[in-house]
Amino acid sequence: MAAVAATVLVSTICSSPALCQDSKAVSPAPPEAGGSQAGSPTPDSGDVAPVVIPPLPSLDDAAARAEAGRLEKALQHDVPHLVPLTMAQRLHWVQMARDAVDAAGFAIARAQVLVVVDRNPSVQKLALILALPDSPDWHVLGSVKVSTGTRGRKYYYVTPTGVFPNTTDRLGYRAEGTKNEHGIRGIGAKGMRVWDFGWHNAEKGWLSGGETGDIRLEMHATDPDFLESRLGRPASEGCVRIPAKFNVFLDHYGLLDVEYEQAASYDDRFKALLPKDRVPSPIAGEALVVVDSGQKNAGTGRS
């Protein structure tokens, strides 16, 4: 039954707790290192071996840069319509990412990839960035168009900014591929990955007074036939929409799944969610970072 829970397929985009309360699987805390899972015989009984959680992968700067180069080549091969970036633009992406990480107090304790989204309505792009713990010389692997939350439509929220870890407190899911009454597959074709970052406060885009409410922040694909070509402009209810090929790329290399990979060693639900043919990168991370380059002094760490 545990494996079945991991593959629950949900096709509803959620923008309120009432809509989402029955659609999310919540995982238990992982067992303590050297301990056993709840409800299992203890190691003292001699029936089972202790659960050993593998350590997070850790590369030095040189090895991390080499792996980033390998991923960059794979990205160029696997994902069409990448956004070309000048050196100045790359440096700006890195600065925005560093400022957001610092502001959130998010520790970069190991070399890892950050998934960074600029929600600025005139930008609407995502960049993969190699973040290094002991060096300011971070590296941009590549960029794609996205769509974030839009204004002016009722019940549509502005995607919040900040750092949002993909932790094992929540279990993501996969798109069922069903169509709504307009023939649209809202979170993409069947099998597309949906990353769930939990509940967060966001501005109500249909109001002018700055009123906020809670949304379930997710990142997912969109309808490949009707909506993917429109990426690059605000359009979502608050989530981050990404291209299907890029969705598969993130999923295959586990670039947001470093904690999920650990959990898969002791929890069949996480094991069932992750692709069987995946090739998890040793610089995989966990953090979605949302910035807004249109805000005053964006990229400088000052408001």
C-alpha positions, 0 to 999 in steps of 0.5 A: 500500500505504501508504494501505491500512495506515492503514485496518487495522481492529482490533476487539480491546481490548488489555491486554497486549503479547502481545495487541497486538503485531501489531495496531498500525501504527507510523509512521516519524519525519517527514522533516526540514524541507526534506528528502525521505522515506526511500527517495525521490530527494533534492532534488539529483536534481531528481526531486522537490520537498522535503517541506514540513511545514506549521507548527502553527496558532497563534491569539492569545487573542482568536481562540482564544476565538472559535474555542472559542465556535464549537466549543462551539456545534457541540458543543451541536448535534452531541452529545446528552446533554452534562453541564451544568456550574456555574461552580464545576465549570468552574473545578475542571475547569480547575484539575485540567487545569492541575495535571496539565499542570504536573505532567507538564511538558507545554508549552502553547506554543499555544492548543489544546484539551485532552481531559480525563478525570476517572477518579474512579468517582463522576465518570466524565466528560470535558471539552474545555478550551481551554488558553492559553499566556499566560493562566490563564483557560482555558475549558471547552467542554463535558462528556460521560459516559465510562467508564474502567477498572474494579476487581474484574474479572480483567485489567481495569486502572485507567486511568492518570493523566497527560498522553498525547499523540497523536503520530505515533509511532503510527498510530490506526485505525478500528473494524471493527464486528464483534461478539464472542461476546456480540454486543457491538461492543467499540470501537463501530460500523464506522468509529468512530475509535480514538485510540492513546496507546501503552503505559503502566503501570497498576494491576491492578484485580483485585488489592489490592496495587497491582501494575501492568502495561503496557496499550495506552491507547486512547480509543474508542466502545463498543457503541451498542445495549448499552453506550453507555447505561451510560457514566458508570461504570467499565467498561472494561479500562483504555481510555476509552470515549466516546459515538459522537456525541462520537467523530465530533465529535472526529474531524471537527474533529481535536481530537486530531490536530494532529500527524496533520494535519501528517503527512498532508501527507507520509504517505499512511497518516495522510491515509487515516485522517483523514476526507475531509470533516474541518474541522480546528480551528486550536485542535486539540491532541494531549493526552489528560489523565487526572485523578482528583478523588477522590485526596487534594488533587486539583486543587491540585497536591499529593499 
